[in-house]
Amino acid sequence: MRLIEPDEHKDFLATLGRSGLVESDFALLETDTTDPKGDENLGLQGYVTIARLSTQVKREYVIGDESDWLQHFTRDLEAGVFNRRE
């Protein structure tokens, strides 16, 4: 099951566009850490790794129900975190 909702992905792409960046320069990897034996009321849990291919910068953000990963990514993007080579 996908952790990133379609609306969140659309907002992610819009954030890139506002910054003058292209989707093809970024890779998203979702990792589901939801406990399959746990209480289903807790919802999906995990993290997303976002990598900028041209700079090889990677950052992980907690993701799942009620997460604000996109806001954290946007702040990092605006701060130039993804512009630095690692």
C-alpha positions in Angstrom: 0.0 0.0 0.0 1.2 3.5 -0.8 2.0 5.8 2.0 2.0 9.0 0.0 -1.5 10.0 -1.0 -2.2 11.1 -4.6 -3.0 14.7 -3.3 0.3 14.7 -1.4 2.2 13.7 -4.5 0.5 16.4 -6.5 1.5 18.9 -3.8 5.1 17.6 -3.9 5.2 18.1 -7.6 3.8 21.6 -7.3 6.4 22.5 -4.7 9.1 21.4 -7.1 7.6 23.4 -9.9 7.4 26.6 -7.7 11.1 26.1 -7.0 11.9 25.7 -10.7 12.9 22.1 -10.2 11.9 19.1 -12.3 10.5 15.8 -11.0 13.0 13.7 -13.0 15.8 15.1 -10.7 14.1 13.7 -7.6 13.5 10.1 -6.4 11.0 9.1 -3.7 11.3 5.9 -1.8 8.5 4.9 0.6 9.3 2.5 3.5 6.3 1.1 5.3 7.0 0.4 9.0 3.4 -0.2 10.0 3.1 -3.1 12.4 1.0 -5.7 10.6 0.0 -7.2 14.0 -0.7 -3.8 15.5 -4.0 -1.9 16.0 -5.4 -0.9 12.6 -6.7 2.3 14.2 -3.2 3.7 14.3 -3.0 3.9 10.5 -0.1 3.6 8.2 3.4 4.5 9.4 6.7 4.8 7.7 9.1 7.2 6.1 9.9 8.6 2.7 13.4 9.1 1.5 13.7 12.0 -1.0 16.8 12.1 -3.1 17.9 14.8 -5.5 19.8 12.9 -8.1 22.0 15.8 -9.4 23.4 16.6 -6.0 23.1 13.2 -4.4 21.4 14.8 -1.3 19.0 12.5 0.5 16.7 13.2 3.4 14.2 11.0 5.3 10.9 12.2 6.5 8.4 10.5 8.8 5.2 9.7 6.9 1.8 8.3 7.6 -1.6 9.5 8.8 -1.5 13.1 10.1 2.2 13.5 9.1 3.6 16.8 7.9 6.5 15.5 5.8 5.7 17.8 2.9 6.1 20.9 5.1 9.4 19.6 6.4 10.6 18.9 2.8 9.4 22.3 1.6 11.4 24.0 4.4 14.5 22.0 3.6 14.1 22.8 -0.1 13.7 26.5 0.6 16.7 26.5 2.9 18.8 25.1 0.0 19.5 21.7 1.7 19.0 19.8 -1.6 21.4 22.2 -3.5 24.4 21.1 -1.5 26.6 18.2 -2.7 27.2 15.6 0.0 
